[in-house]
Amino acid sequence: MSQASYRFATQGDVPVILDLIKQLAEYEKAADQVVATEELLHESLFEQRAAEVLLVEVDGRAVGFAVFFTSYSTWLARAGIFLEDLFVLPDERGKGYGKGLLVHLAQIAVERGCGRLEWNCLDWNQPSIDFYLSLGAEKMECWTTYRLEGDTLETLASEG
């Protein structure tokens, strides 16, 4: 059996990252919502440093990724890590790669002095929910995510 390796993505990984994003969107039944391009990813990840990407590879092939960024908790007065996306290719699931990504993210959070590691999960994605709960993650029952984007975001911004 091949051993997985985990590493931070580099600029040369942008095509692989975009492919994984598209496969994740397909899995989440939202492929038509992806507007990311290699150029946008390069700019946001490696010029603006808006997020980081951790890849898991087997035999030199990326089989999954975690996209994350720094968040902040006013109550803890400490930074945290927000996991935007965690994805392992369907044919590679059940081999420990998702857990490996989360272990590496937990290590990064501890090394950076973060107070928490958190993420969202689609409410219909029971396999992922079960996986997260098996790791000891807590479902935040009292929080609901809200979002402004596109025209709504532009409209609110123009009110100033």
N, C-alpha and C positions, 0 to 999 in steps of 0.2 A: 504494500500500500504506500502511496506517495505521501510525503509530509508537506503540510501547508507552511507557507511563509507569509509573514505579515510585514507590510512596509508602508511608509507614507508615499503617496503618489507624487510623481514629478511631472514637469511640463510635457514630457514625452508620452505620458499616460492619458492625455486628454481624449484621444479617440476611444480608448477603452472605457474611460469614465462615461462618455456620452453613450456608448453602447449599453453599458449597465443601467444607466438612467432610463433609456428607452425600454429595456427589458423589464425594469421595475414598473414603469408606467403601464406597460402591457399587462403585467400581473395584477396591478391595481385597477384595471379596467379604465385607464385614463390616458391611453396613448395619444389621443388627439389633443391633449393639453400640453404636451412637451414643446416648448419653443427654444429650448437650449440648443446652442450650436457649439462647435469646437472653439470658435472665436470668443463667444460669451463666457464659456467655461475658463478659457485661458485668462481672460481679463479678470473675472471674479475670483478665481482660485489662486492665481499666481501673480497678478498685479495688485489687485485690491486686497487680497488675502482675507476675503470674506468668510471662507470656510476652509476646512482641511479634509483630505480624503485618505482613508486607510484602506489599502487593498489586501485581499487574501489571494495568494497564488498557489497553484499546485502544478508542478512540472512547468513553471514559467508562464502558465495561463491564469489570468485573473478569473476567479470563480465567485467573487463577491466583493462588496465594498461597504464602507461606512462613511457617510458624509456628516461632518459635525462642525460646530462653531462654539465660541465662548458665549456663555450667557452670564447673567448676574442675579444674585439673590440679595435683595435689600435686607431681608430678615436675617440672613446669615452673614451679610457684609462680606461675601466671598464670591468669586467667580464660580461658574459651573460649566459643564459641557452639555450642550443640547445636541442630541443625535437627530439630524434631519432625516436621514435615510439609512436603513440597514437592509442589504439585499444579498442573497446567495442564489446563484443560478438553480432553477428547480431540480436539475439532474444531479446537483451536488449537495442537496439538503440532507440532513440527518447524519452528516459526517463530522459535526462539531465545528464547522467553520463560522457559523453565526455566533456561537458561544465564544469562539476564539476572538472574533472581532470585539465582542462586548468585554471580554477579559482585557484585551489590549486597551480599549477605551477607558476601562476602570483604572488600569495602571497609569495611563496618561493623566486622568483626572487626579489621582492621588499624587503623582509626581508634580503636578502643577498646583497643588494645594487647593483644588476645587472642592466645593461643599456638596456637589451633587452631580449626577448624571441622569438626564431625563430625556424623554421622547414622547411622541404621540404614536398611536396605533389605530388603524381603521377598525371600527367596531365590529365589522363582519369578518375580520381576519382572525378567526378562532385559533388556527395553528400557531400564529405568532403570539397571540395573547397567552395561550397555554405555555409556550416556550418562555416568555418573559416572567410569568408567574412562577415557573419552575426554578428560575434563577433568584427568586426572592423579591422581584420588583413589585411595587405596590401600585394598584390602580388608583388614580386620583379622582374619586367619585364626585367631588364638589367643584371641579373645574371644567369649564367649557371653553373651547378654543373659538376665538372670533377672528375674522380676517377682513381686511380692506385690500382690494387689488384692482388693477385695470382702471376703468372709467370711474368707479366709485372712489378709488384712492385719489385720482386726479381731481375729481370734483371737490372732495374735502380739502385737498391741498390748495385749491384755488380760492377757498373762502378766506384765506389769510391775506 
